[in-house]
Amino acid sequence: MIKTKPSRRLRSQPLATGQVWRMAEANLQVGMVGKLLVHYKLGKPQAVRVANSCSGIKTIEKFLKANKAVLV
């Protein structure tokens, strides 16, 4: 019987203030992280103005995972 090692999955880092997550067509910049909510800016990389948004931490983490975001 051959023993195989389970593949290690990279665990995503917890959200922190000032992080920039890069996706295929957009960047997400974390402004402030609270107990339940995250203030962030989501826009194209070379955008002049980007709106501030607020959403739940779990929602943002699912969004980043679904879009295969990479921490810059």
Sequence and secondary structure as in RCSB ss.txt:
>XXXX:A:sequence
MIKTKPSRRLRSQPLATGQVWRMAEANLQVGMVGKLLVHYKLGKPQAVRVANSCSGIKTIEKFLKANKAVLV
>XXXX:A:secstr
                TT EEE SS EEEEEEE SSEEEEEEE TT S   EEEEEHHHHHHHHHHTT EE 
